[in-house]
Amino acid sequence: MVIAALLVIACGGAQHAGQSEGIDAIRRRAEERPNDPAAQAAWAEAELFMAGGDGEAAERAIARARQLDPESAEIEFLHAMERQLHGDLDTSLDAHLRTIALARAGRTPLAASLAEVSVAFVLEFDDAVPDYARRVREALTPIHAEPGAIGPSARHGIGSALSDLAYRDGNLDAVRAITTAQGCSTQWRVAGPFGPRHLLGFDQQLAPDEPGPLAETYDLGPGRGTRPTRTLEPRACSLHLGNGPVAGPGTTYAETEITVPSAGEYLIRLESPNSVELSVDDARVVRIDRRSEMVSRITYHPVQLTAGAHRVMVKTTTRHPNPLLVVSVLPSSTFGAEWSDEAPAADRPLGVALGAARAIARADFVGARETLAPHVRDDQATGAMLVLGSIVALSDPLTGQQVAADEGRRLLTLAAQRDPRAWYPRMQLANLEPDELTKMRMLRDAIQQWPEVLVMPLTLIDVLEARGWEAQTDAAITHARQVAPTACRPRRAALNAALRRGRAAEVGELAEALVACDARSDARLQHAVRQRRWEDAQREVARIASLEPESSRYQTADAELTLARQRGDDAAVERLLSELAALRPRAEGVVMMQADRMLAAGDAQAAHQRIEAALHEEPESMGDLRRILRAIGGASPIEPFRQDGARVIREYEASGRSYDGPKVLVLDYTVVRVFDDGSQLELTHQIVRVQSEEAVDAEGEFSPPEDAQLLTLRTIKADGRRLEPDEIQGKDTISMPNLAVGDYVEYEYLRASPAPAGFPNGALGDRFYFASFEVPFDRSELTVIAPPSMELAVDPRGPAPETETTTEDGLRVRRWRVRESRPHTQEPGAVAAREYLPSILWAHNATWPAYVESLRDVLADREVRDPAHVRLVREIVGTDGNASPEQRARRIYQWVLTNVEDTNDPFGQAATMVHARTGNRSRVLLYLLHLAGIDADLALARSFAGDATQSDVADDETYAFLVVRMQGSSGPIWLWPGARGAPFGFLPLEPAIRGQQALVLNERGERATVGDPGIESDLTNIELDVRLDGEGGAHVEVVETFHGAAAVAWRNQLEGVPAAHLEEIFERQYVARIAGGARMTELRITGREDAEQPLVLRYAFDVARLGRLTGDAHLVPQLYSLELASSYAPLARRATTQVMPGGARDVTMRVHLPQGAQAPVLPDERTMSGPSGMQATWRAGTQGNVVTVERRVRLPRARVTPEQYPELARFARAYDEAEAIELRVAM
């Protein structure tokens, strides 16, 4: 909804509803000046869009303003919007058309914006009002010819509407005439899409960026091949860049030649939702990077051109497989010297609403949101303004689906309350209603109130059809056809209903009616096909094809193929399949159809040859055909490497080997054939011996891998019988027949996989393990077959088998074999199993730089700048211009920890995460740092506890933890926002990323080392005073001071504890574990809210019995013992490296002796050391009646090898013995 009410009057100058003037003053002026056009126009504008306005009053005010100034485009626009708001769409259409006509005169500086928005609304009325086509054509055709002051956007929109109507009539001459008048080229040369990266190509200098026209062919990049430059024709002005031999994302170049009759300034209109770069004669005109900022999809660019021919080039980068591009060039003089593309000023309600609606028309929903934001937040916002806000909210590309729905619902609910006569809120609230019955009731109620709004019965029809309520559907269709007898959508709904219900007599009539409504409809074609009237169907296919540009030939040929197959025209089928294969050489389905026909004709050899030829010509896109070729009896490159399962079982049983456990993996066999392009065909063959009822249950249901071709699946009984299962339709698993203890399960399948997208010209396998923790492997083998020119990098782990290399049939064959692999024991605290379990990973060109580049490509458009978040960052960091990067970053860091719920979503849109207040915190932090102008990068860090093997083969497990590296005043600062309550710069103990190598996800792809604050940063200091009561009890006062990781852990634990229950929970769950039966008497916690300070627990408790009494002595234990041996050395010996997380702890225990007690005899000071610099000291002393025991432990983070483990165990036991010393206090 948008509105205008500015009028210049001869007697009084300009008056309008200014933002600084309240609506009451405007109403008073209108009442005082009933014959003043400006006063009445200002009143109308205010009632419709100013806070406190009223919809009914707006209708009265607009009627009066129109009487006083019937030639005002602004007032007519107000009339159009008010009628549209209140459901009188028929009148609204006429008013919008009249607004456009009045705007031609240019009486108002808003003329172009008024016309542009009205044209956009006229397009929305299509199929919504009676006699739409005639009314629009008659009104807009003369305006398109003589646009006056309406501006290029309105004129182009008019041309688009007229072109669409001409297409409906099947009038291609009219389409071509309009296209020429629009200044659009009718032919383009297109190269691309270039890869392999989807979005990074926009920053790269690719071959077509060289000066001069496009070449005849280009290498489009790895996996895409060398392809010819294509000639494409737009559909009217709209050019779709896909439909080529290579489909998919990437960078595409489109080139056309324009000829201008005279020198001067020309205006280029550029429309694209993607990142684009426009150049003329090799000179860049504009570069629009939509990867980082949402801007209008329509932009205007004046250029000076000499008379004659000029070459226009547009570089487009996108993830979309068929991107849209619209370019037109017209003399700037077409639109007059006064035209400007400036948005309307927001100094009045009209400017706000009109600017927002203009942004919506250009698909700039973020810009529209920014324009409307302060106005829709007003408690007195009008229904019209709230409706406009809801349209923006529901279309906002950055807020996320849930936030958009919630905000849209909120605004719609308010709009319905503010203006009960507004139909749009009621309809959209029904659409947002999840319960279908409630939705139907809401729609029926709305239809009763606004019977002429066609979209409502059409929406109801969709809901009723989904539930199969045919009678009610028919009633809704009848109503819709009565509202708009000439509209296409009600006719289409009627045809679908007739087809569903088998009303053959109606179908033909409705099909003709639909084609009469829109010549592009295939209703007549489908009717002819159903009646098997093949000649009529063929004529109809040709008619529809004539309406499409030649670049759409694939789609029309595919339709012709369907018809030829249905009528059994073999010659036409062959011809069309050949044509389709030439148009889309990478279309796997076309090749399969050709092979199927050959098989049906009994020529299996020809079918095999056709598939083999396709695999040779287009290996990058035909990988799945390798699996299919084998299924139809063709040669399989893996066939010679298959194993005879029966022989494997016989050899196993003859070997006499046996294994404990529920089951045995008798055969674990994988063969991978790697092809030149990096694609693979993989055979998996496993035989499991079932040795327990538990294994019968586990192996009794087989889940076929997705997209796998099952070669073998059977139960092999102990007596040798083979039982093959039956698949049950609709059942996800296959039940193995008669499976019992002592039987075998054998399965074998093929899978085809494309070359890895992240590694251009590369290949990458899955890591193959030769052992596990649970199941014994009797025979485990991996075979990789590759071209001899493909050098494979082998990345082994643990005691992996040696590589056996042979050459067979000109191919390099590598084998790895292990026999009799017993289960490994999983030891506590061990490093990642990948480091020591025997395994093999193989790869070709799977490098870390390529890995980083692939991640950068995925993230390239995941940090779009949202103006709302620019303001948010300004609020967070404050206005201190002298604040250092660290100071600003600290504030942002704490905001993220406080406000964003962390999730494992590294690749989502960062702006959406901020709106939702949920998402990956590292991504959110980086985004906000960038908005604050702070230099920062995302990085992936290793874990100290992970697989520490250095390898040149990239994988997604080695560097697994997202961190942020920012540049501080004196160097890099590493940030990990994974836990609330963490101070700025805190790095966790788990995951153990401190001091570890990291991959920085920047253009350099550098490797860096994460900072390491050292173990003192995590110091825990405990001081306690124990006052013995002389009877075995004590009063204990404790101060525990936590730094670093321990402080963070305490803050997170305390976060969920209600204040009212804190003392009770603390006593029961913490103090009671320190001293059994303790009763807490005091608790104070500081540093809980301030993460930059240590967290300090101050508490006291009384305990009736501390330690034990024996004879005349009180044996007092040392509190807060670590028990290192049970934590870190519980085993007699180890076979695997152990990870020590590290830590620092100081405990000072002062025991105050009761009167008359004798101080204990204290042992000498003890100093203990362990591997990797572990240190501990124990000392005690007496001063007066106070015995002080001090314990100090420093455990550097360490990886303790099996050889070092005995030293660790000795250290741990020695320290535990020191902590176990009791203080013998004689009473």
ZICOR-V898861 format. One record per backbone hydrogen bond with DSSP energy under -1.0 kcal/mol. NH is the residue of the N-H (numbers start at 0). CO is the residue of the C=O. Records with the same first field share a line. If there is no record, write none. Layout:
NH: CO ; CO
This chain:
12: 8
17: 15
18: 346
25: 21
26: 22
27: 23
28: 24
29: 25
30: 26
31: 27
32: 28
35: 32
39: 35
40: 36
41: 37
42: 38
43: 39
44: 40
45: 41
46: 42
47: 43
48: 44
49: 45
51: 379
52: 49
57: 53
58: 54
59: 55
60: 56
61: 57
62: 58
63: 59
64: 60
65: 61
66: 62
67: 63
68: 64
71: 68
75: 71
76: 72
77: 73
78: 74
79: 75
80: 76
81: 77
82: 78
83: 79
84: 80
85: 81
86: 83
87: 82
88: 86
91: 87
92: 88
93: 89
94: 90
95: 91
96: 92
97: 93
98: 94
99: 95
100: 96
101: 97
102: 98
104: 101
105: 102
110: 107
113: 109
114: 110
115: 111
116: 112
117: 113
118: 114
119: 115
120: 116
121: 117
122: 118
123: 119
124: 120
127: 124
134: 130
135: 131
136: 132
137: 133
138: 134
139: 135
140: 136
143: 139
144: 140
145: 141
148: 103
149: 146
154: 150
155: 151
156: 152
157: 153
158: 154
159: 155
160: 156
161: 157
162: 158
163: 159
164: 160
165: 161
166: 162
167: 163
168: 164
169: 166
170: 165
171: 169
174: 170
175: 171
176: 172
177: 173
178: 174
179: 175
180: 176
181: 177
182: 179
183: 178
187: 231
188: 254
189: 229
190: 252
193: 250
194: 219
201: 198
202: 199
205: 203
208: 205
209: 206
217: 226
219: 224
223: 220
224: 220
226: 217
228: 215
229: 189
231: 187
234: 237
237: 234
238: 324
240: 322
249: 317
250: 193
251: 315
252: 190
253: 313
254: 188
255: 311
257: 309
259: 307
263: 304
265: 302
266: 329
267: 300
268: 327
269: 298
270: 325
271: 296
274: 316
275: 287
276: 314
277: 285
278: 312
279: 282
280: 310
282: 279
284: 277
285: 277
287: 275
291: 288
296: 361
298: 269
300: 267
302: 265
304: 263
307: 259
309: 257
311: 255
312: 278
313: 253
314: 276
315: 251
316: 274
317: 249
324: 238
325: 270
327: 268
328: 182
329: 266
331: 264
333: 330
334: 331
335: 332
348: 16
351: 347
352: 348
353: 349
354: 350
355: 351
356: 352
357: 353
358: 354
359: 355
360: 356
361: 357
362: 359
363: 358
364: 362
367: 363
368: 364
369: 365
370: 366
371: 367
372: 368
374: 371
375: 371
376: 372
380: 377
385: 381
386: 382
387: 383
388: 384
389: 385
390: 386
391: 387
392: 388
393: 389
403: 399
404: 400
405: 401
406: 402
407: 403
408: 404
409: 405
410: 406
411: 407
412: 408
413: 409
414: 410
415: 411
416: 412
417: 413
418: 414
421: 418
422: 84
426: 422
427: 423
428: 424
429: 425
430: 426
431: 427
438: 434
439: 435
440: 436
441: 437
442: 438
443: 439
444: 440
445: 441
446: 442
447: 443
448: 444
449: 445
452: 449
453: 451
455: 452
457: 453
458: 454
459: 455
460: 456
461: 457
462: 458
463: 459
464: 460
465: 461
466: 462
467: 464
468: 463
469: 467
472: 468
473: 469
474: 470
475: 471
476: 472
477: 473
478: 474
479: 475
480: 476
481: 477
482: 478
483: 479
486: 483
491: 487
492: 488
493: 489
494: 490
495: 491
496: 492
497: 493
498: 494
499: 495
500: 496
502: 497
503: 501
505: 502
506: 502
509: 505
510: 506
511: 507
512: 508
513: 509
514: 510
515: 511
516: 512
517: 513
518: 167
520: 517
525: 521
526: 522
527: 523
528: 524
529: 525
530: 526
531: 528
532: 527
533: 531
536: 532
537: 533
538: 534
539: 535
540: 536
541: 537
542: 538
543: 539
544: 540
545: 541
546: 543
547: 544
551: 548
552: 549
555: 551
556: 552
557: 553
558: 554
559: 555
560: 556
561: 557
562: 558
563: 559
564: 560
565: 561
566: 562
568: 563
569: 567
572: 568
573: 569
574: 570
575: 571
576: 572
577: 573
578: 574
579: 575
580: 576
581: 577
582: 578
583: 579
586: 583
587: 585
590: 586
591: 587
592: 588
593: 589
594: 590
595: 591
596: 592
597: 593
598: 594
599: 595
600: 596
601: 598
602: 597
606: 602
607: 603
608: 604
609: 605
610: 606
611: 607
612: 608
613: 609
614: 610
615: 611
616: 612
617: 613
620: 617
624: 621
625: 622
627: 623
628: 624
629: 625
630: 626
631: 627
632: 629
633: 628
640: 637
641: 638
647: 643
648: 644
649: 645
650: 646
651: 647
652: 648
653: 649
654: 650
663: 688
664: 775
665: 663 ; 686
666: 686
667: 778
668: 684
669: 780
670: 682
671: 782
672: 680
673: 784
674: 678
677: 674
679: 752
680: 672
681: 750
682: 670
683: 748
684: 668
685: 746
686: 666
687: 744
688: 663
689: 742
690: 661
695: 691
696: 692
697: 693
698: 694
699: 695
701: 733
707: 704
708: 749
710: 747
711: 747
713: 745
714: 722
715: 743
716: 720
719: 716
722: 714
730: 727
733: 701
735: 699
741: 689
742: 739
743: 715
744: 687
745: 713
746: 685
747: 711
748: 683
749: 708
750: 681
752: 679
758: 755
761: 758
762: 843
764: 841
767: 839
769: 837
776: 820
777: 664
779: 817
780: 667
781: 815
782: 669
783: 813
784: 671
785: 811
789: 786
792: 842
794: 840
796: 838
797: 834
799: 797
803: 814
805: 812
807: 810
810: 807
811: 785
812: 805
813: 783
814: 803
815: 781
817: 779
819: 777
820: 776
823: 771
829: 826
830: 1136
831: 944
834: 831
835: 832
836: 832
838: 796
839: 767
840: 794
842: 792
843: 762
846: 844
850: 846
851: 847
852: 848
853: 849
854: 850
855: 851
856: 852
857: 853
858: 854
861: 858
864: 291
868: 865
869: 865
870: 866
871: 867
872: 868
873: 869
874: 870
875: 871
876: 872
877: 873
882: 879
887: 883
888: 884
889: 885
890: 886
891: 887
892: 888
893: 889
894: 890
895: 891
896: 892
897: 893
898: 894
899: 895
900: 916
902: 918
904: 902
909: 861
912: 908
913: 909
914: 910
915: 911
916: 912
917: 912
918: 900
923: 919
924: 920
925: 921
926: 922
927: 923
928: 924
929: 925
930: 926
931: 927
932: 929
933: 928
936: 964
938: 962
939: 998
940: 960
941: 996
943: 991
945: 942
953: 845
959: 940
960: 940
962: 938
963: 974
964: 936
965: 972
966: 934
967: 970
972: 965
974: 963
985: 982
992: 990
994: 1010
995: 992
997: 1007
998: 939
999: 1005
1000: 937
1001: 999
1007: 997
1009: 995
1016: 1013
1017: 1014
1018: 1015
1019: 1143
1020: 1040
1021: 1145
1022: 1038
1023: 1147
1024: 1036
1025: 1149
1026: 1034
1027: 1151
1028: 1032
1033: 1102
1034: 1026
1035: 1100
1036: 1024
1037: 1098
1038: 1022
1039: 1096
1040: 1020
1041: 1094
1042: 1018
1045: 1042
1047: 1043
1048: 1044
1049: 1045
1050: 1046
1051: 1047
1052: 1048
1053: 1049
1054: 1050
1056: 1053
1060: 1057
1064: 1060
1065: 1061
1066: 1062
1067: 1063
1068: 1064
1069: 1065
1070: 1065
1071: 1066
1073: 1070
1074: 1070
1077: 1074
1078: 1101
1080: 1099
1081: 1099
1083: 1097
1085: 1095
1092: 1089
1094: 1041
1095: 1085
1096: 1039
1097: 1083
1098: 1037
1099: 1081
1100: 1035
1101: 1078
1102: 1033
1105: 1031
1107: 1114
1109: 1112
1112: 1109
1113: 1224
1114: 1107
1115: 1222
1126: 1122
1127: 1123
1128: 1124
1137: 1199
1138: 828
1139: 1197
1142: 1194
1144: 1192
1145: 1019
1146: 1190
1147: 1021
1148: 1188
1149: 1023
1150: 1186
1151: 1025
1152: 1184
1156: 1153
1157: 1225
1165: 1177
1167: 1175
1169: 1173
1173: 1170
1174: 1193
1175: 1167
1176: 1191
1177: 1165
1178: 1189
1180: 1187
1182: 1185
1185: 1182
1186: 1150
1187: 1180
1188: 1148
1189: 1178
1190: 1146
1191: 1176
1192: 1144
1193: 1174
1194: 1142
1197: 1139
1199: 1137
1204: 1200
1207: 1203
1208: 1204
1209: 1205
1210: 1206
1211: 1207
1212: 1208
1213: 1209
1214: 1210
1215: 1211
1216: 1212
1217: 1213
1218: 1214
1219: 1215
1220: 1217
1222: 1115
1224: 1113
1226: 1111
